[in-house]
Amino acid sequence: MLGRTLQLYIFKYMLKMTIYFFLGIALLIFLIDFTEMNNRFGNLQGYSSSLGIYITTMRLPFILSVAIPFVILAASMTTLIQLNKKNELVVARSVGVSAWQFLLPLWLAALIFGLFSIFVINPISAYGYSVATEMESTFRGQKKSADLFDDKRPWLRQDSEDGGSILIGAERVSGNGIVLLNPVFLELDGDGRIKRRLDARRARLENDRWILTETTASIVGQPSEDLGQIFVPTDIDPAVIREALVPPELVPFLQLSKQINAAQSFGVTSAPYRMQFQALLSTPLLLIAMTLIGATVSLRFARFGQSERMILGGIIAGFMLYVVTEVTKSFGGAGIISPIIAAWLPVAASSMFGIAYLLHREDG
C-alpha cells in the first residue's frame, strides 16, 4: 500500500514538473520566435504585431515538439533531485522500496506524454505550421531562389498540351496540398529536354490550372524574364498533389500509412514518410530513455549531493542522444538505412545502457 501511495505521489510530481517545464519552454520559444519574426518582417507591408502573434502561435506546437525530449529530461531530473533533497527517497529506500519502484511512475508519465505528443501535439503542429507557412508567404517581401538540385525537394510530373511534360517541385506545400510555396515548373519537350524553367513565389491549384504569381521564366542562352502572374493548365487531381508533395513533418500520424502507400503509387520515395512514422512510434521509448538518463545522475542520496558536473553530464548525454536520433533519422529518411533501425536502435541502445548502469549501481 505504501509503495502504491508513493508511486502515485511521484507520478503526480513528475506530471507537475513536466507541465511546468513544458509551459516555460513554450513561453520562451514563443517570445524568441515572435521577436525574430518582428525583426525579419516588421517593416514589410501587410505585417502587423497581431498577425505576428497569430503566426507564432500557429508555429509554436511544431517548434515545441522538438523540445519535448528535453522537457522530459529536465522534469525527471528535477523530480528526483527535489525528492532527494527532501529525503523522501531516502525514507522510501529505508523501508524497502527499490529504485525501480519509484522510477516506474517516471516511466509511466513519460509514456503518457509520448502518446500525447503523437496523437495530440503532432496533428496540431502539422496543421498549425501549414497555416503559418501559407500566411507568412502572403507578406514575405522576397522570394527565395530555388535550388533545382535540392534532394529534399519532392517532384511531380504532369503531361503538357504539346506532347511534352512538366516537372513540378516546391520547397513547401500548404493549403492542404493545393498551394505550393517557391515552386519550380520545368517544361520538357517530347524527348525529355528542358525547354523552360518557371520560378514563382507561390502556385495555387484552382479550376484545372495552376496560378503562378511573381513568376520568372528562364530559357538556356536567354536572359530571364519576369512574367508576373501566369496560368499553367493541369489535369492533376488535388489528392495526387497532396499525397506526393506534402513533406512528412506536416502529415499527421494517423495519415502517414496512407501517405506511404500514396507516395509509392505515385513514384515518390516513401522512405521519408516511413522514417517519420517510425520516429513518431518510437517517441514514448525516447522519452523513457530520457528519464533513465536523468535517473543515472539524480539518484544519489542528498547527503552525497548532486554534483553539478554530474547534472551537466546528464544534460549533455540527453543532448547527444537527441543528436544521434536526428542523424539516424536523416539516414533513414534518405533510404541509406532501414527506417525501423534508424528510429529504434539509438533509443533502444540508450535505454539498455541506462538500465544496465542503474542495475550495476543500485543492485550491484
The 8 nearest C-alpha neighbors of each residue, nearest first, counted from 0:
[[1, 3, 2, 4, 5, 6, 7, 96],
 [2, 0, 4, 3, 5, 6, 96, 91],
 [3, 1, 5, 0, 4, 6, 96, 100],
 [2, 4, 6, 0, 5, 1, 7, 8],
 [5, 3, 1, 7, 6, 2, 8, 0],
 [4, 6, 8, 2, 3, 7, 1, 9],
 [7, 5, 3, 9, 8, 4, 104, 101],
 [6, 8, 10, 4, 5, 9, 3, 11],
 [7, 9, 5, 11, 6, 10, 4, 12],
 [10, 8, 12, 6, 11, 7, 13, 5],
 [9, 11, 104, 7, 13, 12, 8, 6],
 [12, 10, 14, 8, 13, 9, 15, 7],
 [13, 11, 9, 15, 10, 14, 8, 16],
 [12, 14, 10, 16, 15, 11, 78, 9],
 [15, 13, 17, 11, 12, 16, 18, 10],
 [14, 16, 12, 18, 13, 17, 11, 19],
 [15, 17, 19, 74, 13, 18, 14, 20],
 [18, 16, 14, 74, 20, 15, 19, 21],
 [17, 19, 21, 15, 16, 20, 22, 14],
 [18, 20, 16, 22, 17, 21, 23, 15],
 [21, 19, 23, 17, 22, 18, 70, 24],
 [22, 20, 18, 24, 19, 23, 17, 25],
 [23, 21, 25, 19, 20, 24, 18, 26],
 [22, 24, 20, 26, 25, 21, 19, 27],
 [23, 25, 27, 21, 26, 22, 20, 28],
 [26, 24, 22, 28, 23, 27, 21, 29],
 [27, 25, 29, 23, 24, 28, 22, 30],
 [26, 28, 24, 30, 29, 25, 31, 23],
 [29, 27, 25, 31, 26, 30, 32, 24],
 [28, 30, 26, 32, 27, 31, 33, 25],
 [29, 31, 33, 27, 28, 32, 34, 26],
 [32, 30, 28, 34, 33, 29, 35, 27],
 [33, 31, 35, 29, 34, 30, 28, 36],
 [34, 32, 36, 30, 35, 31, 55, 29],
 [35, 33, 37, 31, 36, 32, 30, 38],
 [36, 34, 38, 32, 37, 33, 31, 39],
 [35, 37, 33, 39, 38, 34, 40, 32],
 [38, 36, 41, 34, 40, 35, 39, 33],
 [37, 39, 35, 36, 41, 40, 34, 42],
 [40, 38, 36, 37, 41, 35, 42, 43],
 [39, 41, 43, 37, 42, 38, 36, 46],
 [40, 42, 37, 43, 38, 39, 46, 47],
 [43, 41, 40, 44, 46, 39, 38, 37],
 [44, 42, 40, 41, 46, 45, 140, 138],
 [43, 45, 46, 42, 138, 140, 41, 40],
 [46, 44, 138, 43, 47, 137, 50, 42],
 [45, 47, 44, 43, 41, 50, 138, 40],
 [48, 46, 50, 49, 51, 45, 41, 44],
 [47, 49, 51, 50, 52, 46, 37, 41],
 [50, 48, 52, 51, 47, 53, 46, 54],
 [51, 49, 53, 47, 48, 52, 54, 46],
 [50, 52, 48, 54, 49, 53, 55, 47],
 [53, 51, 49, 55, 50, 54, 56, 48],
 [52, 54, 50, 56, 51, 55, 49, 57],
 [55, 53, 131, 57, 51, 56, 52, 50],
 [54, 56, 58, 52, 57, 53, 33, 59],
 [55, 57, 59, 53, 54, 58, 52, 29],
 [58, 56, 127, 54, 55, 59, 131, 128],
 [59, 57, 128, 55, 56, 61, 127, 60],
 [58, 60, 56, 62, 61, 57, 63, 55],
 [61, 59, 124, 63, 62, 58, 64, 120],
 [62, 60, 124, 64, 59, 63, 58, 128],
 [63, 61, 59, 64, 60, 65, 58, 66],
 [62, 64, 60, 66, 65, 61, 59, 25],
 [65, 63, 61, 67, 66, 62, 60, 120],
 [64, 66, 63, 62, 67, 61, 68, 69],
 [67, 65, 63, 69, 64, 68, 70, 62],
 [66, 68, 70, 64, 69, 65, 71, 63],
 [69, 67, 71, 70, 286, 66, 72, 289],
 [68, 70, 72, 71, 67, 66, 73, 317],
 [71, 69, 67, 73, 68, 72, 20, 74],
 [72, 70, 74, 68, 69, 73, 75, 17],
 [71, 73, 69, 289, 75, 70, 74, 290],
 [72, 74, 76, 70, 71, 75, 77, 69],
 [75, 73, 71, 16, 17, 77, 72, 76],
 [76, 74, 78, 72, 77, 290, 73, 293],
 [77, 75, 293, 73, 79, 78, 74, 297],
 [76, 78, 74, 80, 75, 79, 81, 73],
 [79, 77, 75, 81, 76, 80, 13, 74],
 [78, 80, 82, 76, 81, 77, 297, 83],
 [81, 79, 83, 77, 82, 78, 297, 76],
 [80, 82, 84, 83, 78, 79, 77, 85],
 [83, 81, 79, 85, 87, 84, 80, 88],
 [82, 84, 86, 80, 301, 81, 85, 88],
 [83, 85, 81, 301, 86, 82, 80, 87],
 [84, 86, 82, 83, 87, 81, 88, 301],
 [87, 85, 83, 89, 84, 88, 82, 90],
 [86, 88, 90, 82, 89, 85, 83, 91],
 [87, 89, 91, 90, 86, 83, 82, 92],
 [90, 88, 86, 92, 87, 91, 93, 300],
 [91, 89, 93, 87, 88, 92, 86, 94],
 [92, 90, 88, 96, 89, 93, 94, 87],
 [91, 93, 96, 95, 89, 90, 94, 88],
 [92, 94, 90, 91, 95, 89, 96, 88],
 [95, 93, 92, 91, 96, 90, 89, 97],
 [94, 96, 92, 93, 97, 91, 90, 2],
 [95, 97, 92, 91, 94, 100, 98, 2],
 [98, 96, 99, 100, 92, 95, 101, 91],
 [97, 99, 100, 101, 102, 96, 361, 92],
 [100, 98, 102, 97, 101, 103, 96, 357],
 [99, 101, 103, 97, 98, 102, 96, 6],
 [100, 102, 103, 98, 99, 6, 104, 9],
 [103, 101, 99, 105, 100, 104, 98, 106],
 [102, 104, 106, 100, 105, 101, 99, 107],
 [105, 103, 10, 107, 106, 102, 6, 108],
 [106, 104, 108, 102, 103, 107, 109, 10],
 [105, 107, 109, 103, 104, 287, 108, 110],
 [106, 108, 104, 110, 105, 109, 111, 103],
 [107, 109, 105, 111, 110, 106, 104, 112],
 [110, 108, 106, 112, 107, 111, 286, 287],
 [111, 109, 283, 113, 107, 108, 112, 106],
 [112, 110, 108, 114, 113, 109, 115, 107],
 [111, 113, 115, 109, 114, 110, 116, 108],
 [114, 112, 283, 110, 116, 115, 111, 282],
 [115, 113, 117, 111, 116, 112, 118, 110],
 [116, 114, 112, 113, 119, 117, 118, 111],
 [115, 117, 120, 113, 114, 119, 118, 121],
 [118, 116, 114, 121, 115, 119, 120, 279],
 [117, 119, 115, 116, 114, 121, 120, 122],
 [120, 118, 115, 116, 121, 122, 117, 123],
 [119, 121, 116, 123, 122, 124, 117, 118],
 [120, 122, 124, 117, 123, 119, 116, 125],
 [123, 121, 251, 125, 124, 120, 119, 126],
 [124, 122, 120, 126, 121, 125, 127, 119],
 [123, 125, 61, 60, 127, 121, 126, 122],
 [126, 124, 249, 122, 128, 123, 127, 121],
 [127, 125, 129, 123, 124, 128, 122, 130],
 [128, 126, 57, 124, 130, 129, 125, 58],
 [127, 129, 58, 131, 130, 125, 126, 57],
 [128, 130, 132, 173, 126, 127, 131, 125],
 [129, 131, 127, 133, 128, 132, 134, 126],
 [132, 130, 128, 54, 134, 129, 133, 57],
 [133, 131, 135, 129, 130, 134, 128, 136],
 [132, 134, 136, 130, 135, 131, 173, 129],
 [135, 133, 131, 137, 136, 132, 130, 54],
 [136, 134, 132, 137, 133, 138, 131, 139],
 [135, 137, 139, 133, 134, 138, 132, 180],
 [138, 136, 134, 135, 139, 133, 45, 140],
 [139, 137, 136, 45, 135, 140, 46, 44],
 [140, 138, 136, 141, 137, 135, 142, 40],
 [139, 141, 138, 43, 142, 44, 40, 136],
 [142, 140, 139, 143, 200, 138, 144, 136],
 [143, 141, 200, 144, 140, 181, 139, 199],
 [142, 144, 145, 141, 181, 200, 199, 146],
 [145, 143, 142, 146, 181, 198, 199, 200],
 [146, 144, 143, 147, 181, 183, 198, 182],
 [147, 145, 149, 148, 144, 152, 183, 150],
 [146, 148, 149, 145, 183, 152, 168, 150],
 [147, 149, 146, 150, 152, 151, 145, 168],
 [148, 150, 146, 151, 152, 147, 145, 153],
 [149, 151, 152, 148, 153, 147, 146, 333],
 [152, 150, 149, 153, 170, 148, 333, 246],
 [151, 153, 150, 149, 170, 168, 169, 154],
 [154, 152, 244, 168, 151, 169, 155, 243],
 [155, 153, 168, 167, 166, 152, 156, 244],
 [154, 156, 167, 166, 168, 157, 153, 243],
 [157, 155, 166, 165, 167, 164, 154, 158],
 [156, 158, 165, 164, 159, 166, 155, 235],
 [159, 157, 164, 165, 163, 160, 156, 162],
 [158, 160, 164, 163, 161, 162, 165, 157],
 [159, 161, 162, 158, 163, 164, 232, 233],
 [162, 160, 163, 159, 188, 164, 189, 158],
 [163, 161, 160, 159, 189, 164, 158, 188],
 [164, 162, 188, 189, 159, 187, 161, 158],
 [163, 165, 158, 159, 187, 157, 186, 188],
 [164, 166, 186, 157, 185, 156, 187, 158],
 [165, 167, 156, 185, 155, 184, 154, 157],
 [168, 166, 184, 155, 154, 183, 156, 165],
 [167, 169, 154, 183, 182, 153, 152, 155],
 [170, 168, 182, 171, 179, 181, 180, 183],
 [169, 171, 181, 152, 180, 182, 172, 168],
 [172, 170, 180, 169, 179, 173, 181, 245],
 [171, 173, 179, 245, 176, 178, 180, 244],
 [174, 172, 178, 129, 176, 175, 133, 179],
 [173, 175, 178, 176, 177, 133, 129, 130],
 [176, 174, 173, 177, 241, 178, 172, 129],
 [175, 177, 241, 173, 174, 172, 178, 240],
 [176, 178, 204, 174, 203, 175, 237, 179],
 [179, 177, 203, 173, 174, 202, 176, 172],
 [178, 180, 172, 202, 201, 169, 182, 171],
 [179, 181, 201, 171, 182, 169, 200, 170],
 [182, 180, 200, 201, 199, 169, 170, 179],
 [183, 181, 169, 180, 168, 199, 179, 198],
 [182, 184, 198, 168, 197, 167, 169, 185],
 [183, 185, 167, 197, 166, 196, 186, 165],
 [186, 184, 196, 166, 165, 195, 187, 197],
 [187, 185, 165, 195, 194, 193, 164, 196],
 [188, 186, 193, 164, 192, 191, 194, 163],
 [189, 187, 163, 191, 190, 192, 194, 164],
 [188, 190, 163, 191, 162, 187, 164, 192],
 [191, 189, 188, 192, 187, 163, 193, 164],
 [190, 192, 187, 188, 189, 193, 163, 164],
 [193, 191, 187, 188, 190, 194, 189, 186],
 [192, 194, 187, 195, 186, 185, 191, 188],
 [195, 193, 187, 186, 192, 188, 218, 196],
 [196, 194, 218, 186, 217, 193, 185, 197],
 [195, 197, 185, 217, 216, 184, 186, 218],
 [196, 198, 216, 184, 215, 183, 185, 217],
 [199, 197, 183, 215, 214, 182, 216, 196],
 [200, 198, 214, 213, 201, 181, 182, 212],
 [199, 201, 181, 142, 213, 212, 180, 182],
 [200, 202, 180, 181, 199, 179, 212, 211],
 [201, 203, 211, 179, 210, 178, 209, 212],
 [202, 204, 178, 210, 209, 177, 205, 179],
 [205, 203, 209, 177, 208, 210, 178, 202],
 [204, 206, 208, 207, 203, 209, 210, 177],
 [205, 207, 208, 204, 209, 233, 232, 234],
 [208, 206, 233, 205, 234, 232, 204, 209],
 [209, 207, 232, 233, 231, 205, 206, 204],
 [208, 210, 204, 231, 230, 203, 202, 211],
 [209, 211, 230, 203, 202, 229, 208, 204],
 [210, 212, 202, 229, 228, 201, 199, 209],
 [213, 211, 228, 214, 201, 227, 199, 200],
 [214, 212, 227, 199, 200, 228, 215, 211],
 [213, 215, 199, 227, 226, 212, 198, 225],
 [214, 216, 225, 198, 224, 197, 226, 199],
 [217, 215, 197, 224, 223, 196, 225, 198],
 [216, 218, 223, 196, 195, 197, 215, 224],
 [219, 217, 195, 221, 220, 196, 194, 216],
 [218, 220, 221, 217, 195, 194, 222, 193],
 [219, 221, 218, 222, 217, 223, 195, 194],
 [220, 222, 218, 219, 223, 217, 224, 216],
 [223, 221, 224, 217, 220, 218, 219, 216],
 [224, 222, 217, 216, 221, 215, 225, 218],
 [223, 225, 216, 215, 226, 222, 217, 214],
 [226, 224, 215, 227, 214, 216, 223, 213],
 [225, 227, 214, 215, 224, 228, 229, 216],
 [226, 228, 213, 214, 212, 225, 229, 215],
 [229, 227, 212, 211, 213, 214, 226, 210],
 [228, 230, 211, 210, 227, 212, 231, 226],
 [231, 229, 210, 209, 211, 208, 232, 228],
 [230, 232, 209, 208, 233, 210, 229, 211],
 [233, 231, 208, 207, 209, 230, 234, 159],
 [234, 232, 208, 207, 235, 231, 209, 157],
 [233, 235, 207, 236, 232, 208, 157, 158],
 [236, 234, 233, 237, 239, 157, 240, 207],
 [235, 237, 238, 239, 234, 240, 207, 233],
 [238, 236, 240, 239, 241, 177, 235, 176],
 [239, 237, 241, 236, 240, 242, 176, 235],
 [238, 240, 242, 237, 236, 241, 243, 235],
 [241, 239, 237, 243, 238, 242, 244, 176],
 [240, 242, 176, 238, 239, 245, 243, 244],
 [241, 243, 239, 240, 258, 261, 244, 238],
 [244, 242, 240, 262, 241, 239, 245, 267],
 [245, 243, 153, 240, 241, 242, 246, 172],
 [244, 246, 172, 241, 243, 242, 176, 247],
 [247, 245, 248, 249, 244, 250, 172, 171],
 [246, 248, 272, 250, 249, 275, 271, 245],
 [249, 247, 246, 250, 125, 275, 251, 272],
 [250, 248, 125, 247, 246, 251, 245, 129],
 [249, 251, 247, 248, 125, 255, 252, 254],
 [252, 250, 122, 254, 253, 121, 125, 249],
 [251, 253, 255, 254, 250, 276, 117, 121],
 [252, 254, 251, 255, 256, 118, 250, 257],
 [255, 253, 252, 251, 257, 256, 258, 250],
 [254, 256, 258, 252, 257, 253, 259, 250],
 [257, 255, 259, 258, 254, 260, 253, 276],
 [258, 256, 260, 255, 259, 254, 261, 242],
 [257, 259, 255, 261, 256, 260, 242, 262],
 [260, 258, 256, 262, 269, 257, 261, 272],
 [259, 261, 263, 257, 258, 262, 264, 256],
 [262, 260, 258, 264, 263, 259, 242, 257],
 [263, 261, 267, 259, 265, 243, 264, 260],
 [262, 264, 260, 266, 261, 265, 267, 269],
 [263, 265, 261, 262, 266, 260, 267, 259],
 [266, 264, 262, 263, 267, 261, 243, 239],
 [265, 267, 263, 264, 262, 268, 243, 261],
 [268, 266, 262, 265, 263, 269, 243, 264],
 [269, 267, 270, 263, 262, 266, 271, 272],
 [268, 270, 259, 272, 262, 271, 263, 273],
 [269, 271, 273, 332, 272, 334, 268, 274],
 [272, 270, 332, 274, 273, 269, 275, 247],
 [271, 273, 275, 247, 274, 269, 270, 259],
 [274, 272, 276, 270, 275, 271, 269, 277],
 [275, 273, 338, 271, 277, 272, 332, 276],
 [274, 276, 278, 272, 273, 277, 279, 271],
 [275, 277, 273, 279, 274, 278, 272, 280],
 [276, 278, 280, 274, 279, 275, 342, 339],
 [279, 277, 275, 342, 281, 280, 276, 274],
 [278, 280, 282, 276, 281, 277, 275, 117],
 [279, 281, 277, 278, 282, 276, 283, 117],
 [280, 282, 278, 279, 284, 283, 277, 343],
 [281, 283, 285, 279, 284, 280, 113, 286],
 [284, 282, 113, 110, 286, 285, 281, 287],
 [283, 285, 287, 286, 281, 282, 288, 346],
 [286, 284, 282, 288, 346, 283, 287, 281],
 [287, 285, 289, 283, 288, 284, 109, 68],
 [286, 288, 284, 290, 289, 106, 285, 109],
 [289, 287, 350, 285, 291, 286, 290, 284],
 [288, 290, 286, 292, 72, 287, 291, 293],
 [291, 289, 293, 287, 292, 288, 75, 72],
 [292, 290, 294, 288, 293, 289, 353, 295],
 [293, 291, 289, 295, 290, 294, 313, 353],
 [292, 294, 76, 290, 291, 295, 296, 72],
 [293, 295, 291, 297, 296, 292, 298, 290],
 [294, 296, 292, 293, 297, 291, 298, 357],
 [295, 297, 294, 309, 293, 310, 313, 298],
 [298, 296, 294, 80, 299, 79, 76, 295],
 [297, 299, 294, 296, 300, 295, 79, 80],
 [300, 298, 297, 301, 303, 305, 304, 296],
 [299, 301, 302, 303, 83, 298, 304, 89],
 [300, 302, 304, 83, 84, 303, 299, 86],
 [301, 303, 304, 300, 299, 84, 305, 83],
 [304, 302, 301, 300, 299, 305, 306, 298],
 [305, 303, 301, 302, 306, 300, 299, 84],
 [306, 304, 307, 299, 297, 303, 309, 310],
 [305, 307, 309, 308, 304, 310, 296, 303],
 [308, 306, 310, 309, 311, 305, 312, 304],
 [307, 309, 311, 306, 310, 312, 305, 313],
 [310, 308, 312, 306, 311, 307, 296, 313],
 [311, 309, 313, 307, 312, 308, 296, 306],
 [312, 310, 308, 314, 313, 309, 307, 315],
 [311, 313, 309, 315, 310, 314, 316, 308],
 [314, 312, 316, 310, 311, 315, 296, 293],
 [313, 315, 311, 317, 312, 316, 318, 310],
 [314, 316, 318, 312, 317, 313, 319, 311],
 [315, 317, 313, 319, 318, 314, 312, 320],
 [318, 316, 320, 314, 315, 319, 313, 289],
 [317, 319, 315, 321, 316, 320, 314, 322],
 [320, 318, 322, 316, 321, 317, 315, 323],
 [321, 319, 317, 323, 318, 322, 324, 316],
 [320, 322, 318, 324, 319, 323, 325, 317],
 [323, 321, 319, 325, 320, 324, 326, 318],
 [322, 324, 326, 320, 325, 321, 319, 327],
 [323, 325, 321, 327, 322, 326, 328, 345],
 [324, 326, 328, 322, 323, 327, 321, 329],
 [327, 325, 323, 329, 328, 324, 322, 330],
 [326, 328, 341, 330, 324, 329, 325, 331],
 [327, 329, 325, 331, 326, 330, 341, 324],
 [328, 330, 332, 326, 327, 331, 333, 325],
 [331, 329, 327, 333, 335, 328, 332, 336],
 [330, 332, 338, 328, 336, 334, 333, 329],
 [333, 331, 271, 329, 270, 274, 334, 330],
 [334, 332, 330, 331, 335, 329, 270, 271],
 [333, 335, 331, 332, 336, 270, 330, 337],
 [336, 334, 330, 333, 331, 337, 332, 329],
 [337, 335, 331, 334, 330, 338, 341, 340],
 [336, 338, 340, 339, 331, 341, 334, 335],
 [339, 337, 331, 274, 341, 340, 342, 273],
 [338, 340, 342, 337, 341, 343, 277, 274],
 [339, 341, 344, 337, 343, 338, 342, 336],
 [342, 340, 338, 327, 331, 339, 328, 343],
 [343, 341, 278, 339, 340, 277, 338, 344],
 [342, 344, 340, 346, 345, 347, 341, 339],
 [343, 345, 347, 340, 346, 348, 341, 342],
 [346, 344, 348, 347, 343, 324, 349, 323],
 [347, 345, 349, 285, 348, 343, 344, 350],
 [348, 346, 350, 344, 345, 349, 343, 351],
 [349, 347, 345, 351, 350, 346, 344, 352],
 [348, 350, 352, 346, 351, 347, 353, 345],
 [351, 349, 288, 347, 353, 352, 348, 346],
 [350, 352, 354, 348, 353, 349, 355, 347],
 [351, 353, 349, 355, 350, 354, 356, 348],
 [354, 352, 350, 356, 351, 355, 291, 349],
 [353, 355, 351, 357, 356, 352, 358, 350],
 [356, 354, 358, 352, 353, 357, 351, 359],
 [355, 357, 353, 359, 354, 358, 352, 360],
 [356, 358, 360, 354, 359, 355, 361, 353],
 [359, 357, 355, 362, 361, 356, 360, 354],
 [358, 360, 363, 356, 357, 362, 361, 355],
 [361, 359, 357, 358, 363, 362, 356, 355],
 [360, 362, 358, 357, 359, 363, 98, 97],
 [363, 361, 358, 359, 360, 357, 97, 98],
 [362, 359, 360, 361, 358, 357, 356, 355]]
